[in-house]
Amino acid sequence: MPARDSSEKRTFTYEEAVALLPEIRRLTEEAYRKVDALEGSPEEAAQDKINEIVTIWARAILEQGVDVKGLWLVDFDNGSGYYCWHYPEAGLQYYHSYEDGFAGRIRIH
């Protein structure tokens, strides 16, 4: 799949978001593990490396057309709000409106 321009807006059906979630989870888990291995290290270089890992993760997520809303937190735009996923949640189980954000998440099922 070709890389997407990060400015390209994409909307997802629930099924499309669920189908993409394993890749989003893989990218997130890989970055999370790298950051976890560096956390607690007092060197400034470790913090720079953590910042680099998070930046690379965010770009990879954006290339999929998915919005990055925070650390390990992504939203799939569905045209009327977002399907919301936060690592390490098992699946895509939450929705929130454009206005409500993470605090207004509603369980889908």
C-alpha positions in Angstrom: 0.0 0.0 0.0 1.5 3.4 -1.0 2.2 5.9 1.8 -0.4 8.5 2.2 0.2 12.2 2.4 -0.3 13.0 6.1 -2.6 15.9 5.1 -4.9 13.5 3.2 -8.2 13.2 5.1 -9.5 9.6 5.3 -12.8 8.3 6.7 -13.3 4.8 7.8 -16.3 2.5 8.2 -16.1 0.5 11.4 -15.2 -2.6 9.4 -12.3 -0.7 7.6 -11.0 0.5 11.0 -11.2 -2.9 12.5 -9.3 -4.4 9.5 -6.5 -1.8 9.8 -6.2 -2.1 13.6 -3.8 -5.1 13.6 -1.3 -3.0 11.7 -1.8 0.0 13.9 -1.4 -2.2 16.9 1.8 -3.8 15.5 3.3 -0.4 14.9 2.3 0.9 18.3 3.4 -2.2 20.2 6.8 -2.1 18.5 7.3 1.6 19.3 6.0 1.1 22.9 8.5 -1.7 23.6 11.4 0.4 22.3 10.4 3.3 24.5 9.8 1.1 27.5 13.3 -0.3 27.1 14.8 3.2 27.3 12.6 4.7 30.0 14.3 5.3 33.3 17.6 5.9 31.6 19.1 9.1 33.0 21.0 10.0 29.8 19.7 12.9 27.7 20.5 10.8 24.7 17.9 8.3 25.8 15.2 11.0 25.9 16.2 12.1 22.4 15.9 8.5 21.2 12.5 8.2 22.9 11.3 11.4 21.1 12.6 10.0 17.8 10.8 6.6 18.3 7.5 8.4 19.1 7.9 10.7 16.1 8.6 7.8 13.7 5.5 6.0 15.2 3.3 9.0 14.7 4.4 9.4 11.1 3.7 5.7 10.4 0.2 6.0 11.9 -0.6 9.2 9.9 0.6 7.5 6.7 -2.3 5.0 7.2 -4.8 7.9 7.3 -5.3 7.5 11.0 -5.2 10.5 13.4 -2.7 10.5 16.3 -4.3 12.1 19.4 -1.8 11.4 22.0 0.9 8.9 23.1 -0.3 5.5 21.9 -3.8 7.0 21.2 -5.3 7.0 17.8 -8.6 8.0 16.2 -10.2 6.6 13.0 -12.4 9.4 11.5 -15.8 8.0 10.5 -17.3 11.2 9.1 -19.4 11.9 12.2 -16.8 11.3 15.0 -14.0 8.9 15.8 -13.5 5.3 16.5 -10.9 5.6 19.3 -8.2 3.1 20.2 -5.6 3.4 23.0 -2.8 0.9 23.4 -3.0 -1.8 24.9 -6.8 -2.1 24.4 -7.6 -5.4 22.8 -9.8 -4.1 20.0 -11.7 -1.1 18.6 -14.3 -0.7 21.3 -14.9 3.0 21.7 -16.4 6.0 19.8 -16.5 9.7 20.5 -17.8 12.7 18.8 -15.6 15.4 17.3 -16.4 17.7 20.2 -16.1 15.2 23.1 -12.6 13.8 22.6 -11.1 11.0 24.7 -13.0 12.0 27.9 -16.3 11.5 26.1 -15.6 8.0 24.8 -18.6 5.7 24.6 -18.2 1.9 24.5 -19.4 0.6 21.1 -20.2 -3.0 22.3 
